[in-house]
Amino acid sequence: MVFASWRPGKALLGALIFAFFDALQLRLQQGGAALPGLPELPYQVYLMLPYILSILALVVMARRAAYPQALMKPYRKGER
């Protein structure tokens, strides 16, 4: 939700981007068929790719995140 700035559409976009990188790592594990010329790496490196990119995206987006004003404030019925 931080990545999406509390907007459902952006959250869906973030999930699709993660899915793209997850599919890309599967293609790269097949011997780099998608990108010829890559060095031979252990498959664990490719498994980490979507998660590393997600962490980088969170670091970048968290700096610009606009949090809701009511976040972490208790709700008391009848108060404004």
mmCIF file of the N, C-alpha and C atoms, coordinates in Angstrom:
data_MODEL
# 
_entry.id   MODEL 
# 
loop_
_atom_site.group_PDB 
_atom_site.id 
_atom_site.type_symbol 
_atom_site.label_atom_id 
_atom_site.label_alt_id 
_atom_site.label_comp_id 
_atom_site.label_asym_id 
_atom_site.label_entity_id 
_atom_site.label_seq_id 
_atom_site.pdbx_PDB_ins_code 
_atom_site.Cartn_x 
_atom_site.Cartn_y 
_atom_site.Cartn_z 
_atom_site.occupancy 
_atom_site.B_iso_or_equiv 
_atom_site.pdbx_formal_charge 
_atom_site.auth_seq_id 
_atom_site.auth_comp_id 
_atom_site.auth_asym_id 
_atom_site.auth_atom_id 
_atom_site.pdbx_PDB_model_num 
ATOM 1   N N  . MET A 1 1  ? 0.817   -1.189  0.000   1.00 0.00 ? 1  MET A N  1 
ATOM 2   C CA . MET A 1 1  ? 0.000   0.000   0.000   1.00 0.00 ? 1  MET A CA 1 
ATOM 3   C C  . MET A 1 1  ? 0.865   1.258   0.000   1.00 0.00 ? 1  MET A C  1 
ATOM 4   N N  . VAL A 1 2  ? 2.055   1.182   0.594   1.00 0.00 ? 2  VAL A N  1 
ATOM 5   C CA . VAL A 1 2  ? 2.957   2.338   0.550   1.00 0.00 ? 2  VAL A CA 1 
ATOM 6   C C  . VAL A 1 2  ? 3.380   2.598   -0.887  1.00 0.00 ? 2  VAL A C  1 
ATOM 7   N N  . PHE A 1 3  ? 3.704   1.527   -1.606  1.00 0.00 ? 3  PHE A N  1 
ATOM 8   C CA . PHE A 1 3  ? 4.105   1.655   -3.006  1.00 0.00 ? 3  PHE A CA 1 
ATOM 9   C C  . PHE A 1 3  ? 2.994   2.295   -3.821  1.00 0.00 ? 3  PHE A C  1 
ATOM 10  N N  . ALA A 1 4  ? 1.758   1.955   -3.528  1.00 0.00 ? 4  ALA A N  1 
ATOM 11  C CA . ALA A 1 4  ? 0.618   2.425   -4.310  1.00 0.00 ? 4  ALA A CA 1 
ATOM 12  C C  . ALA A 1 4  ? 0.019   3.722   -3.787  1.00 0.00 ? 4  ALA A C  1 
ATOM 13  N N  . SER A 1 5  ? 0.570   4.299   -2.750  1.00 0.00 ? 5  SER A N  1 
ATOM 14  C CA . SER A 1 5  ? 0.032   5.520   -2.142  1.00 0.00 ? 5  SER A CA 1 
ATOM 15  C C  . SER A 1 5  ? -1.442  5.370   -1.781  1.00 0.00 ? 5  SER A C  1 
ATOM 16  N N  . TRP A 1 6  ? -1.796  4.197   -1.302  1.00 0.00 ? 6  TRP A N  1 
ATOM 17  C CA . TRP A 1 6  ? -3.154  3.887   -0.856  1.00 0.00 ? 6  TRP A CA 1 
ATOM 18  C C  . TRP A 1 6  ? -4.174  4.015   -1.983  1.00 0.00 ? 6  TRP A C  1 
ATOM 19  N N  . ARG A 1 7  ? -3.789  3.650   -3.185  1.00 0.00 ? 7  ARG A N  1 
ATOM 20  C CA . ARG A 1 7  ? -4.704  3.671   -4.332  1.00 0.00 ? 7  ARG A CA 1 
ATOM 21  C C  . ARG A 1 7  ? -4.753  2.264   -4.937  1.00 0.00 ? 7  ARG A C  1 
ATOM 22  N N  . PRO A 1 8  ? -5.961  1.699   -5.056  1.00 0.00 ? 8  PRO A N  1 
ATOM 23  C CA . PRO A 1 8  ? -6.082  0.326   -5.547  1.00 0.00 ? 8  PRO A CA 1 
ATOM 24  C C  . PRO A 1 8  ? -5.549  0.129   -6.965  1.00 0.00 ? 8  PRO A C  1 
ATOM 25  N N  . GLY A 1 9  ? -5.725  1.091   -7.829  1.00 0.00 ? 9  GLY A N  1 
ATOM 26  C CA . GLY A 1 9  ? -5.246  0.963   -9.207  1.00 0.00 ? 9  GLY A CA 1 
ATOM 27  C C  . GLY A 1 9  ? -3.730  0.854   -9.272  1.00 0.00 ? 9  GLY A C  1 
ATOM 28  N N  . LYS A 1 10 ? -3.062  1.654   -8.474  1.00 0.00 ? 10 LYS A N  1 
ATOM 29  C CA . LYS A 1 10 ? -1.603  1.589   -8.426  1.00 0.00 ? 10 LYS A CA 1 
ATOM 30  C C  . LYS A 1 10 ? -1.137  0.283   -7.793  1.00 0.00 ? 10 LYS A C  1 
ATOM 31  N N  . ALA A 1 11 ? -1.890  -0.237  -6.839  1.00 0.00 ? 11 ALA A N  1 
ATOM 32  C CA . ALA A 1 11 ? -1.539  -1.522  -6.229  1.00 0.00 ? 11 ALA A CA 1 
ATOM 33  C C  . ALA A 1 11 ? -1.633  -2.637  -7.267  1.00 0.00 ? 11 ALA A C  1 
ATOM 34  N N  . LEU A 1 12 ? -2.646  -2.581  -8.110  1.00 0.00 ? 12 LEU A N  1 
ATOM 35  C CA . LEU A 1 12 ? -2.779  -3.562  -9.181  1.00 0.00 ? 12 LEU A CA 1 
ATOM 36  C C  . LEU A 1 12 ? -1.608  -3.453  -10.152 1.00 0.00 ? 12 LEU A C  1 
ATOM 37  N N  . LEU A 1 13 ? -1.226  -2.245  -10.489 1.00 0.00 ? 13 LEU A N  1 
ATOM 38  C CA . LEU A 1 13 ? -0.087  -2.034  -11.376 1.00 0.00 ? 13 LEU A CA 1 
ATOM 39  C C  . LEU A 1 13 ? 1.194   -2.591  -10.747 1.00 0.00 ? 13 LEU A C  1 
ATOM 40  N N  . GLY A 1 14 ? 1.393   -2.372  -9.473  1.00 0.00 ? 14 GLY A N  1 
ATOM 41  C CA . GLY A 1 14 ? 2.557   -2.915  -8.776  1.00 0.00 ? 14 GLY A CA 1 
ATOM 42  C C  . GLY A 1 14 ? 2.568   -4.434  -8.803  1.00 0.00 ? 14 GLY A C  1 
ATOM 43  N N  . ALA A 1 15 ? 1.402   -5.053  -8.634  1.00 0.00 ? 15 ALA A N  1 
ATOM 44  C CA . ALA A 1 15 ? 1.317   -6.514  -8.684  1.00 0.00 ? 15 ALA A CA 1 
ATOM 45  C C  . ALA A 1 15 ? 1.643   -7.027  -10.084 1.00 0.00 ? 15 ALA A C  1 
ATOM 46  N N  . LEU A 1 16 ? 1.187   -6.315  -11.106 1.00 0.00 ? 16 LEU A N  1 
ATOM 47  C CA . LEU A 1 16 ? 1.494   -6.720  -12.485 1.00 0.00 ? 16 LEU A CA 1 
ATOM 48  C C  . LEU A 1 16 ? 2.973   -6.569  -12.802 1.00 0.00 ? 16 LEU A C  1 
ATOM 49  N N  . ILE A 1 17 ? 3.598   -5.530  -12.283 1.00 0.00 ? 17 ILE A N  1 
ATOM 50  C CA . ILE A 1 17 ? 5.037   -5.344  -12.495 1.00 0.00 ? 17 ILE A CA 1 
ATOM 51  C C  . ILE A 1 17 ? 5.803   -6.472  -11.817 1.00 0.00 ? 17 ILE A C  1 
ATOM 52  N N  . PHE A 1 18 ? 5.404   -6.847  -10.596 1.00 0.00 ? 18 PHE A N  1 
ATOM 53  C CA . PHE A 1 18 ? 6.056   -7.964  -9.908  1.00 0.00 ? 18 PHE A CA 1 
ATOM 54  C C  . PHE A 1 18 ? 5.879   -9.250  -10.705 1.00 0.00 ? 18 PHE A C  1 
ATOM 55  N N  . ALA A 1 19 ? 4.675   -9.474  -11.232 1.00 0.00 ? 19 ALA A N  1 
ATOM 56  C CA . ALA A 1 19 ? 4.415   -10.681 -12.022 1.00 0.00 ? 19 ALA A CA 1 
ATOM 57  C C  . ALA A 1 19 ? 5.281   -10.699 -13.287 1.00 0.00 ? 19 ALA A C  1 
ATOM 58  N N  . PHE A 1 20 ? 5.469   -9.531  -13.907 1.00 0.00 ? 20 PHE A N  1 
ATOM 59  C CA . PHE A 1 20 ? 6.328   -9.456  -15.089 1.00 0.00 ? 20 PHE A CA 1 
ATOM 60  C C  . PHE A 1 20 ? 7.754   -9.874  -14.748 1.00 0.00 ? 20 PHE A C  1 
ATOM 61  N N  . PHE A 1 21 ? 8.294   -9.360  -13.657 1.00 0.00 ? 21 PHE A N  1 
ATOM 62  C CA . PHE A 1 21 ? 9.657   -9.707  -13.274 1.00 0.00 ? 21 PHE A CA 1 
ATOM 63  C C  . PHE A 1 21 ? 9.763   -11.165 -12.826 1.00 0.00 ? 21 PHE A C  1 
ATOM 64  N N  . ASP A 1 22 ? 8.695   -11.697 -12.250 1.00 0.00 ? 22 ASP A N  1 
ATOM 65  C CA . ASP A 1 22 ? 8.691   -13.106 -11.886 1.00 0.00 ? 22 ASP A CA 1 
ATOM 66  C C  . ASP A 1 22 ? 8.717   -13.975 -13.143 1.00 0.00 ? 22 ASP A C  1 
ATOM 67  N N  . ALA A 1 23 ? 7.955   -13.613 -14.158 1.00 0.00 ? 23 ALA A N  1 
ATOM 68  C CA . ALA A 1 23 ? 7.976   -14.346 -15.423 1.00 0.00 ? 23 ALA A CA 1 
ATOM 69  C C  . ALA A 1 23 ? 9.320   -14.181 -16.126 1.00 0.00 ? 23 ALA A C  1 
ATOM 70  N N  . LEU A 1 24 ? 9.912   -13.001 -16.020 1.00 0.00 ? 24 LEU A N  1 
ATOM 71  C CA . LEU A 1 24 ? 11.216  -12.760 -16.642 1.00 0.00 ? 24 LEU A CA 1 
ATOM 72  C C  . LEU A 1 24 ? 12.291  -13.653 -16.023 1.00 0.00 ? 24 LEU A C  1 
ATOM 73  N N  . GLN A 1 25 ? 12.264  -13.823 -14.709 1.00 0.00 ? 25 GLN A N  1 
ATOM 74  C CA . GLN A 1 25 ? 13.273  -14.664 -14.081 1.00 0.00 ? 25 GLN A CA 1 
ATOM 75  C C  . GLN A 1 25 ? 13.117  -16.120 -14.516 1.00 0.00 ? 25 GLN A C  1 
ATOM 76  N N  . LEU A 1 26 ? 11.902  -16.553 -14.801 1.00 0.00 ? 26 LEU A N  1 
ATOM 77  C CA . LEU A 1 26 ? 11.722  -17.914 -15.318 1.00 0.00 ? 26 LEU A CA 1 
ATOM 78  C C  . LEU A 1 26 ? 12.362  -18.058 -16.695 1.00 0.00 ? 26 LEU A C  1 
ATOM 79  N N  . ARG A 1 27 ? 12.188  -17.038 -17.535 1.00 0.00 ? 27 ARG A N  1 
ATOM 80  C CA . ARG A 1 27 ? 12.803  -17.077 -18.869 1.00 0.00 ? 27 ARG A CA 1 
ATOM 81  C C  . ARG A 1 27 ? 14.325  -17.036 -18.779 1.00 0.00 ? 27 ARG A C  1 
ATOM 82  N N  . LEU A 1 28 ? 14.839  -16.252 -17.844 1.00 0.00 ? 28 LEU A N  1 
ATOM 83  C CA . LEU A 1 28 ? 16.292  -16.154 -17.698 1.00 0.00 ? 28 LEU A CA 1 
ATOM 84  C C  . LEU A 1 28 ? 16.883  -17.453 -17.169 1.00 0.00 ? 28 LEU A C  1 
ATOM 85  N N  . GLN A 1 29 ? 16.129  -18.192 -16.368 1.00 0.00 ? 29 GLN A N  1 
ATOM 86  C CA . GLN A 1 29 ? 16.608  -19.475 -15.860 1.00 0.00 ? 29 GLN A CA 1 
ATOM 87  C C  . GLN A 1 29 ? 16.733  -20.508 -16.968 1.00 0.00 ? 29 GLN A C  1 
ATOM 88  N N  . GLN A 1 30 ? 15.992  -20.332 -18.043 1.00 0.00 ? 30 GLN A N  1 
ATOM 89  C CA . GLN A 1 30 ? 16.027  -21.288 -19.148 1.00 0.00 ? 30 GLN A CA 1 
ATOM 90  C C  . GLN A 1 30 ? 17.270  -21.119 -20.003 1.00 0.00 ? 30 GLN A C  1 
ATOM 91  N N  . GLY A 1 31 ? 18.219  -20.378 -19.528 1.00 0.00 ? 31 GLY A N  1 
ATOM 92  C CA . GLY A 1 31 ? 19.450  -20.213 -20.276 1.00 0.00 ? 31 GLY A CA 1 
ATOM 93  C C  . GLY A 1 31 ? 19.569  -18.853 -20.919 1.00 0.00 ? 31 GLY A C  1 
ATOM 94  N N  . GLY A 1 32 ? 18.791  -17.899 -20.459 1.00 0.00 ? 32 GLY A N  1 
ATOM 95  C CA . GLY A 1 32 ? 18.888  -16.556 -21.011 1.00 0.00 ? 32 GLY A CA 1 
ATOM 96  C C  . GLY A 1 32 ? 18.329  -16.463 -22.411 1.00 0.00 ? 32 GLY A C  1 
ATOM 97  N N  . ALA A 1 33 ? 17.317  -17.266 -22.724 1.00 0.00 ? 33 ALA A N  1 
ATOM 98  C CA . ALA A 1 33 ? 16.739  -17.250 -24.074 1.00 0.00 ? 33 ALA A CA 1 
ATOM 99  C C  . ALA A 1 33 ? 16.172  -15.876 -24.416 1.00 0.00 ? 33 ALA A C  1 
ATOM 100 N N  . ALA A 1 34 ? 15.693  -15.166 -23.396 1.00 0.00 ? 34 ALA A N  1 
ATOM 101 C CA . ALA A 1 34 ? 15.110  -13.847 -23.659 1.00 0.00 ? 34 ALA A CA 1 
ATOM 102 C C  . ALA A 1 34 ? 16.196  -12.804 -23.936 1.00 0.00 ? 34 ALA A C  1 
ATOM 103 N N  . LEU A 1 35 ? 17.347  -12.949 -23.305 1.00 0.00 ? 35 LEU A N  1 
ATOM 104 C CA . LEU A 1 35 ? 18.436  -11.985 -23.452 1.00 0.00 ? 35 LEU A CA 1 
ATOM 105 C C  . LEU A 1 35 ? 19.748  -12.732 -23.696 1.00 0.00 ? 35 LEU A C  1 
ATOM 106 N N  . PRO A 1 36 ? 20.088  -12.990 -24.945 1.00 0.00 ? 36 PRO A N  1 
ATOM 107 C CA . PRO A 1 36 ? 21.333  -13.716 -25.209 1.00 0.00 ? 36 PRO A CA 1 
ATOM 108 C C  . PRO A 1 36 ? 22.551  -12.892 -24.806 1.00 0.00 ? 36 PRO A C  1 
ATOM 109 N N  . GLY A 1 37 ? 23.607  -13.594 -24.439 1.00 0.00 ? 37 GLY A N  1 
ATOM 110 C CA . GLY A 1 37 ? 24.840  -12.919 -24.058 1.00 0.00 ? 37 GLY A CA 1 
ATOM 111 C C  . GLY A 1 37 ? 24.999  -12.721 -22.572 1.00 0.00 ? 37 GLY A C  1 
ATOM 112 N N  . LEU A 1 38 ? 24.015  -13.135 -21.774 1.00 0.00 ? 38 LEU A N  1 
ATOM 113 C CA . LEU A 1 38 ? 24.145  -13.011 -20.319 1.00 0.00 ? 38 LEU A CA 1 
ATOM 114 C C  . LEU A 1 38 ? 25.090  -14.084 -19.799 1.00 0.00 ? 38 LEU A C  1 
ATOM 115 N N  . PRO A 1 39 ? 25.857  -13.767 -18.777 1.00 0.00 ? 39 PRO A N  1 
ATOM 116 C CA . PRO A 1 39 ? 26.753  -14.784 -18.217 1.00 0.00 ? 39 PRO A CA 1 
ATOM 117 C C  . PRO A 1 39 ? 25.946  -15.883 -17.521 1.00 0.00 ? 39 PRO A C  1 
ATOM 118 N N  . GLU A 1 40 ? 26.545  -17.040 -17.407 1.00 0.00 ? 40 GLU A N  1 
ATOM 119 C CA . GLU A 1 40 ? 25.905  -18.168 -16.732 1.00 0.00 ? 40 GLU A CA 1 
ATOM 120 C C  . GLU A 1 40 ? 25.937  -17.925 -15.223 1.00 0.00 ? 40 GLU A C  1 
ATOM 121 N N  . LEU A 1 41 ? 24.787  -17.750 -14.619 1.00 0.00 ? 41 LEU A N  1 
ATOM 122 C CA . LEU A 1 41 ? 24.667  -17.484 -13.188 1.00 0.00 ? 41 LEU A CA 1 
ATOM 123 C C  . LEU A 1 41 ? 23.885  -18.610 -12.526 1.00 0.00 ? 41 LEU A C  1 
ATOM 124 N N  . PRO A 1 42 ? 24.082  -18.826 -11.228 1.00 0.00 ? 42 PRO A N  1 
ATOM 125 C CA . PRO A 1 42 ? 23.253  -19.815 -10.526 1.00 0.00 ? 42 PRO A CA 1 
ATOM 126 C C  . PRO A 1 42 ? 21.781  -19.397 -10.574 1.00 0.00 ? 42 PRO A C  1 
ATOM 127 N N  . TYR A 1 43 ? 20.900  -20.372 -10.596 1.00 0.00 ? 43 TYR A N  1 
ATOM 128 C CA . TYR A 1 43 ? 19.477  -20.069 -10.726 1.00 0.00 ? 43 TYR A CA 1 
ATOM 129 C C  . TYR A 1 43 ? 18.944  -19.279 -9.543  1.00 0.00 ? 43 TYR A C  1 
ATOM 130 N N  . GLN A 1 44 ? 19.596  -19.356 -8.381  1.00 0.00 ? 44 GLN A N  1 
ATOM 131 C CA . GLN A 1 44 ? 19.145  -18.626 -7.198  1.00 0.00 ? 44 GLN A CA 1 
ATOM 132 C C  . GLN A 1 44 ? 19.219  -17.118 -7.418  1.00 0.00 ? 44 GLN A C  1 
ATOM 133 N N  . VAL A 1 45 ? 20.160  -16.668 -8.219  1.00 0.00 ? 45 VAL A N  1 
ATOM 134 C CA . VAL A 1 45 ? 20.278  -15.241 -8.524  1.00 0.00 ? 45 VAL A CA 1 
ATOM 135 C C  . VAL A 1 45 ? 19.036  -14.780 -9.270  1.00 0.00 ? 45 VAL A C  1 
ATOM 136 N N  . TYR A 1 46 ? 18.572  -15.592 -10.203 1.00 0.00 ? 46 TYR A N  1 
ATOM 137 C CA . TYR A 1 46 ? 17.375  -15.239 -10.954 1.00 0.00 ? 46 TYR A CA 1 
ATOM 138 C C  . TYR A 1 46 ? 16.120  -15.307 -10.082 1.00 0.00 ? 46 TYR A C  1 
ATOM 139 N N  . LEU A 1 47 ? 16.114  -16.226 -9.108  1.00 0.00 ? 47 LEU A N  1 
ATOM 140 C CA . LEU A 1 47 ? 14.976  -16.298 -8.190  1.00 0.00 ? 47 LEU A CA 1 
ATOM 141 C C  . LEU A 1 47 ? 14.864  -15.047 -7.332  1.00 0.00 ? 47 LEU A C  1 
ATOM 142 N N  . MET A 1 48 ? 15.989  -14.416 -7.027  1.00 0.00 ? 48 MET A N  1 
ATOM 143 C CA . MET A 1 48 ? 15.989  -13.213 -6.195  1.00 0.00 ? 48 MET A CA 1 
ATOM 144 C C  . MET A 1 48 ? 15.556  -11.968 -6.962  1.00 0.00 ? 48 MET A C  1 
ATOM 145 N N  . LEU A 1 49 ? 15.648  -11.989 -8.265  1.00 0.00 ? 49 LEU A N  1 
ATOM 146 C CA . LEU A 1 49 ? 15.424  -10.799 -9.091  1.00 0.00 ? 49 LEU A CA 1 
ATOM 147 C C  . LEU A 1 49 ? 14.112  -10.069 -8.797  1.00 0.00 ? 49 LEU A C  1 
ATOM 148 N N  . PRO A 1 50 ? 12.935  -10.728 -8.798  1.00 0.00 ? 50 PRO A N  1 
ATOM 149 C CA . PRO A 1 50 ? 11.694  -9.976  -8.540  1.00 0.00 ? 50 PRO A CA 1 
ATOM 150 C C  . PRO A 1 50 ? 11.654  -9.331  -7.153  1.00 0.00 ? 50 PRO A C  1 
ATOM 151 N N  . TYR A 1 51 ? 12.236  -10.010 -6.164  1.00 0.00 ? 51 TYR A N  1 
ATOM 152 C CA . TYR A 1 51 ? 12.193  -9.501  -4.795  1.00 0.00 ? 51 TYR A CA 1 
ATOM 153 C C  . TYR A 1 51 ? 13.150  -8.323  -4.608  1.00 0.00 ? 51 TYR A C  1 
ATOM 154 N N  . ILE A 1 52 ? 14.311  -8.411  -5.217  1.00 0.00 ? 52 ILE A N  1 
ATOM 155 C CA . ILE A 1 52 ? 15.263  -7.297  -5.147  1.00 0.00 ? 52 ILE A CA 1 
ATOM 156 C C  . ILE A 1 52 ? 14.680  -6.059  -5.817  1.00 0.00 ? 52 ILE A C  1 
ATOM 157 N N  . LEU A 1 53 ? 14.056  -6.256  -6.973  1.00 0.00 ? 53 LEU A N  1 
ATOM 158 C CA . LEU A 1 53 ? 13.455  -5.120  -7.662  1.00 0.00 ? 53 LEU A CA 1 
ATOM 159 C C  . LEU A 1 53 ? 12.277  -4.541  -6.880  1.00 0.00 ? 53 LEU A C  1 
ATOM 160 N N  . SER A 1 54 ? 11.527  -5.396  -6.182  1.00 0.00 ? 54 SER A N  1 
ATOM 161 C CA . SER A 1 54 ? 10.426  -4.908  -5.342  1.00 0.00 ? 54 SER A CA 1 
ATOM 162 C C  . SER A 1 54 ? 10.946  -4.073  -4.175  1.00 0.00 ? 54 SER A C  1 
ATOM 163 N N  . ILE A 1 55 ? 12.034  -4.523  -3.556  1.00 0.00 ? 55 ILE A N  1 
ATOM 164 C CA . ILE A 1 55 ? 12.621  -3.768  -2.449  1.00 0.00 ? 55 ILE A CA 1 
ATOM 165 C C  . ILE A 1 55 ? 13.127  -2.418  -2.947  1.00 0.00 ? 55 ILE A C  1 
ATOM 166 N N  . LEU A 1 56 ? 13.776  -2.401  -4.104  1.00 0.00 ? 56 LEU A N  1 
ATOM 167 C CA . LEU A 1 56 ? 14.249  -1.137  -4.668  1.00 0.00 ? 56 LEU A CA 1 
ATOM 168 C C  . LEU A 1 56 ? 13.089  -0.185  -4.965  1.00 0.00 ? 56 LEU A C  1 
ATOM 169 N N  . ALA A 1 57 ? 12.002  -0.727  -5.511  1.00 0.00 ? 57 ALA A N  1 
ATOM 170 C CA . ALA A 1 57 ? 10.829  0.108   -5.793  1.00 0.00 ? 57 ALA A CA 1 
ATOM 171 C C  . ALA A 1 57 ? 10.244  0.671   -4.507  1.00 0.00 ? 57 ALA A C  1 
ATOM 172 N N  . LEU A 1 58 ? 10.194  -0.122  -3.448  1.00 0.00 ? 58 LEU A N  1 
ATOM 173 C CA . LEU A 1 58 ? 9.675   0.367   -2.164  1.00 0.00 ? 58 LEU A CA 1 
ATOM 174 C C  . LEU A 1 58 ? 10.559  1.452   -1.575  1.00 0.00 ? 58 LEU A C  1 
ATOM 175 N N  . VAL A 1 59 ? 11.874  1.301   -1.697  1.00 0.00 ? 59 VAL A N  1 
ATOM 176 C CA . VAL A 1 59 ? 12.784  2.314   -1.176  1.00 0.00 ? 59 VAL A CA 1 
ATOM 177 C C  . VAL A 1 59 ? 12.563  3.640   -1.898  1.00 0.00 ? 59 VAL A C  1 
ATOM 178 N N  . VAL A 1 60 ? 12.437  3.575   -3.209  1.00 0.00 ? 60 VAL A N  1 
ATOM 179 C CA . VAL A 1 60 ? 12.244  4.792   -4.003  1.00 0.00 ? 60 VAL A CA 1 
ATOM 180 C C  . VAL A 1 60 ? 10.886  5.425   -3.705  1.00 0.00 ? 60 VAL A C  1 
ATOM 181 N N  . MET A 1 61 ? 9.839   4.608   -3.663  1.00 0.00 ? 61 MET A N  1 
ATOM 182 C CA . MET A 1 61 ? 8.488   5.143   -3.479  1.00 0.00 ? 61 MET A CA 1 
ATOM 183 C C  . MET A 1 61 ? 8.228   5.592   -2.042  1.00 0.00 ? 61 MET A C  1 
ATOM 184 N N  . ALA A 1 62 ? 8.876   4.978   -1.062  1.00 0.00 ? 62 ALA A N  1 
ATOM 185 C CA . ALA A 1 62 ? 8.628   5.337   0.339   1.00 0.00 ? 62 ALA A CA 1 
ATOM 186 C C  . ALA A 1 62 ? 9.106   6.753   0.643   1.00 0.00 ? 62 ALA A C  1 
ATOM 187 N N  . ARG A 1 63 ? 10.078  7.221   -0.083  1.00 0.00 ? 63 ARG A N  1 
ATOM 188 C CA . ARG A 1 63 ? 10.556  8.590   0.139   1.00 0.00 ? 63 ARG A CA 1 
ATOM 189 C C  . ARG A 1 63 ? 9.520   9.618   -0.273  1.00 0.00 ? 63 ARG A C  1 
ATOM 190 N N  . ARG A 1 64 ? 8.694   9.276   -1.257  1.00 0.00 ? 64 ARG A N  1 
ATOM 191 C CA . ARG A 1 64 ? 7.695   10.219  -1.761  1.00 0.00 ? 64 ARG A CA 1 
ATOM 192 C C  . ARG A 1 64 ? 6.290   9.885   -1.285  1.00 0.00 ? 64 ARG A C  1 
ATOM 193 N N  . ALA A 1 65 ? 6.148   8.931   -0.387  1.00 0.00 ? 65 ALA A N  1 
ATOM 194 C CA . ALA A 1 65 ? 4.829   8.467   0.033   1.00 0.00 ? 65 ALA A CA 1 
ATOM 195 C C  . ALA A 1 65 ? 4.095   9.544   0.823   1.00 0.00 ? 65 ALA A C  1 
ATOM 196 N N  . ALA A 1 66 ? 2.829   9.679   0.522   1.00 0.00 ? 66 ALA A N  1 
ATOM 197 C CA . ALA A 1 66 ? 1.946   10.578  1.262   1.00 0.00 ? 66 ALA A CA 1 
ATOM 198 C C  . ALA A 1 66 ? 1.009   9.700   2.084   1.00 0.00 ? 66 ALA A C  1 
ATOM 199 N N  . TYR A 1 67 ? 1.215   9.700   3.379   1.00 0.00 ? 67 TYR A N  1 
ATOM 200 C CA . TYR A 1 67 ? 0.429   8.844   4.250   1.00 0.00 ? 67 TYR A CA 1 
ATOM 201 C C  . TYR A 1 67 ? -0.890  9.507   4.601   1.00 0.00 ? 67 TYR A C  1 
ATOM 202 N N  . PRO A 1 68 ? -1.962  8.723   4.787   1.00 0.00 ? 68 PRO A N  1 
ATOM 203 C CA . PRO A 1 68 ? -3.241  9.297   5.212   1.00 0.00 ? 68 PRO A CA 1 
ATOM 204 C C  . PRO A 1 68 ? -3.103  9.940   6.594   1.00 0.00 ? 68 PRO A C  1 
ATOM 205 N N  . GLN A 1 69 ? -3.810  11.034  6.810   1.00 0.00 ? 69 GLN A N  1 
ATOM 206 C CA . GLN A 1 69 ? -3.710  11.741  8.083   1.00 0.00 ? 69 GLN A CA 1 
ATOM 207 C C  . GLN A 1 69 ? -4.240  10.904  9.242   1.00 0.00 ? 69 GLN A C  1 
ATOM 208 N N  . ALA A 1 70 ? -5.182  10.027  8.973   1.00 0.00 ? 70 ALA A N  1 
ATOM 209 C CA . ALA A 1 70 ? -5.787  9.229   10.034  1.00 0.00 ? 70 ALA A CA 1 
ATOM 210 C C  . ALA A 1 70 ? -5.014  7.953   10.334  1.00 0.00 ? 70 ALA A C  1 
ATOM 211 N N  . LEU A 1 71 ? -3.920  7.742   9.670   1.00 0.00 ? 71 LEU A N  1 
ATOM 212 C CA . LEU A 1 71 ? -3.156  6.520   9.888   1.00 0.00 ? 71 LEU A CA 1 
ATOM 213 C C  . LEU A 1 71 ? -2.601  6.498   11.307  1.00 0.00 ? 71 LEU A C  1 
ATOM 214 N N  . MET A 1 72 ? -2.792  5.380   11.993  1.00 0.00 ? 72 MET A N  1 
ATOM 215 C CA . MET A 1 72 ? -2.313  5.131   13.355  1.00 0.00 ? 72 MET A CA 1 
ATOM 216 C C  . MET A 1 72 ? -2.986  6.001   14.417  1.00 0.00 ? 72 MET A C  1 
ATOM 217 N N  . LYS A 1 73 ? -4.115  6.602   14.107  1.00 0.00 ? 73 LYS A N  1 
ATOM 218 C CA . LYS A 1 73 ? -4.888  7.330   15.112  1.00 0.00 ? 73 LYS A CA 1 
ATOM 219 C C  . LYS A 1 73 ? -6.086  6.474   15.495  1.00 0.00 ? 73 LYS A C  1 
ATOM 220 N N  . PRO A 1 74 ? -6.328  6.287   16.776  1.00 0.00 ? 74 PRO A N  1 
ATOM 221 C CA . PRO A 1 74 ? -7.452  5.439   17.178  1.00 0.00 ? 74 PRO A CA 1 
ATOM 222 C C  . PRO A 1 74 ? -8.795  6.084   16.809  1.00 0.00 ? 74 PRO A C  1 
ATOM 223 N N  . TYR A 1 75 ? -9.737  5.245   16.450  1.00 0.00 ? 75 TYR A N  1 
ATOM 224 C CA . TYR A 1 75 ? -11.077 5.715   16.141  1.00 0.00 ? 75 TYR A CA 1 
ATOM 225 C C  . TYR A 1 75 ? -11.931 5.663   17.399  1.00 0.00 ? 75 TYR A C  1 
ATOM 226 N N  . ARG A 1 76 ? -12.526 6.773   17.732  1.00 0.00 ? 76 ARG A N  1 
ATOM 227 C CA . ARG A 1 76 ? -13.444 6.833   18.864  1.00 0.00 ? 76 ARG A CA 1 
ATOM 228 C C  . ARG A 1 76 ? -14.779 7.335   18.366  1.00 0.00 ? 76 ARG A C  1 
ATOM 229 N N  . LYS A 1 77 ? -15.774 6.513   18.526  1.00 0.00 ? 77 LYS A N  1 
ATOM 230 C CA . LYS A 1 77 ? -17.100 6.818   18.016  1.00 0.00 ? 77 LYS A CA 1 
ATOM 231 C C  . LYS A 1 77 ? -17.634 8.094   18.659  1.00 0.00 ? 77 LYS A C  1 
ATOM 232 N N  . GLY A 1 78 ? -18.164 8.974   17.816  1.00 0.00 ? 78 GLY A N  1 
ATOM 233 C CA . GLY A 1 78 ? -18.741 10.216  18.286  1.00 0.00 ? 78 GLY A CA 1 
ATOM 234 C C  . GLY A 1 78 ? -17.774 11.374  18.345  1.00 0.00 ? 78 GLY A C  1 
ATOM 235 N N  . GLU A 1 79 ? -16.484 11.148  18.194  1.00 0.00 ? 79 GLU A N  1 
ATOM 236 C CA . GLU A 1 79 ? -15.500 12.250  18.179  1.00 0.00 ? 79 GLU A CA 1 
ATOM 237 C C  . GLU A 1 79 ? -15.190 12.657  16.763  1.00 0.00 ? 79 GLU A C  1 
ATOM 238 N N  . ARG A 1 80 ? -14.781 13.887  16.591  1.00 0.00 ? 80 ARG A N  1 
ATOM 239 C CA . ARG A 1 80 ? -14.379 14.372  15.269  1.00 0.00 ? 80 ARG A CA 1 
ATOM 240 C C  . ARG A 1 80 ? -13.010 14.912  15.350  1.00 0.00 ? 80 ARG A C  1 
# 
